Amino acid sequence: QVQLVESGGGLVQPGGSLRLSCAASGFTFSTYAMNWYRQAPGKERELVAGISGFRSSTNYADSVKGRFTISRDNAKNTVYLQMNSLKPEDTAVYYCQARRGSAAYWGQGTQVTVSL
């Protein structure tokens, strides 16, 4: 059974940092690309960052470049999203996705709120 479990969300002040984690199980983690998406109230879900399987090449949305870093530990079946210099507009539910070809699995999401 495939499981993706996100953690690390919470309330943080503008300019602060959070690190999200997504623990995966039930599939061959290293062979899947891993992505972080987010969805703010009233907005569509958007891709924030992605990392490929073996080579760990990365890509980022323009809005988070230079502030967010995605990484993975294939030995721990975990993907991370380090978020620095957080802004109120980063407030959203953040979702982890595993993807290979047409197969895609999602986590349940973790809330990130950036506010004074």
C-alpha positions in Angstrom: 0.0 0.0 0.0 1.4 3.3 -1.1 1.7 6.0 1.6 3.0 9.5 1.6 3.0 11.2 4.9 3.9 14.9 5.1 5.1 16.7 8.3 6.7 19.9 9.4 4.1 22.4 8.6 2.9 25.1 11.0 2.7 28.8 11.8 5.7 30.9 11.1 6.4 34.6 11.0 7.4 36.3 7.7 11.1 35.8 7.1 11.1 32.6 9.0 11.9 29.1 7.9 10.3 25.6 7.9 11.4 22.2 6.7 8.7 19.9 5.4 9.3 16.2 5.2 7.4 13.5 3.2 8.0 9.9 4.3 7.2 7.4 1.5 6.4 3.7 1.6 4.8 1.0 -0.5 6.8 1.7 -3.7 10.4 1.8 -5.0 11.1 5.4 -3.9 14.3 5.9 -5.7 12.7 5.3 -9.1 10.0 8.0 -8.7 10.3 11.7 -9.2 9.1 13.6 -6.1 7.3 16.9 -6.2 6.0 19.4 -3.7 2.7 21.2 -4.7 0.8 23.8 -2.7 -2.8 25.0 -2.8 -3.9 28.3 -1.2 -7.6 29.0 -0.5 -9.5 29.8 -3.7 -6.5 29.0 -5.9 -5.5 26.1 -8.0 -2.9 23.6 -6.9 0.6 24.6 -8.2 3.9 22.9 -8.5 6.4 24.3 -6.1 9.5 22.1 -6.6 10.5 18.8 -8.0 13.4 16.4 -7.9 14.1 13.5 -10.2 14.8 9.9 -9.0 18.4 8.7 -9.6 20.1 11.9 -10.7 18.3 14.2 -8.3 18.0 17.0 -10.7 15.7 19.8 -9.4 13.3 22.4 -10.7 11.4 25.2 -8.9 8.6 27.6 -9.5 9.8 31.1 -10.1 8.1 32.3 -7.0 10.3 30.2 -4.7 13.6 30.1 -6.5 16.4 31.1 -4.2 14.2 30.6 -1.1 13.2 26.9 -1.2 15.3 23.8 -1.6 14.1 20.4 -2.4 16.2 17.3 -1.5 15.7 13.6 -1.1 17.3 10.8 0.9 16.7 7.5 -1.0 18.0 5.5 2.0 15.3 6.9 4.2 12.6 7.1 1.5 12.0 10.7 2.3 11.8 14.0 0.4 12.3 17.4 2.0 11.4 21.0 1.3 13.5 23.5 3.1 11.7 26.9 3.0 13.5 30.0 3.9 12.5 33.7 3.8 8.9 32.8 4.0 6.3 35.3 2.9 2.6 35.5 3.6 1.9 34.5 0.1 3.5 31.1 0.8 0.6 30.3 3.0 -1.1 27.1 1.7 -1.5 23.4 2.2 1.6 21.7 0.9 1.3 18.3 -0.8 3.9 15.7 -1.6 3.6 13.8 -4.9 5.4 10.7 -6.2 5.3 10.4 -9.9 6.6 7.9 -12.5 5.1 7.9 -16.0 1.3 7.9 -15.6 1.4 6.8 -12.0 1.0 9.5 -9.4 0.5 9.3 -5.6 -0.4 12.1 -3.2 0.0 12.7 0.5 -2.7 14.2 2.7 -1.1 17.6 2.9 0.4 19.8 5.6 -0.7 23.4 6.4 1.9 26.2 6.3 0.8 29.6 7.5 3.0 32.6 7.3 1.7 35.4 9.4 2.6 37.8 12.2 
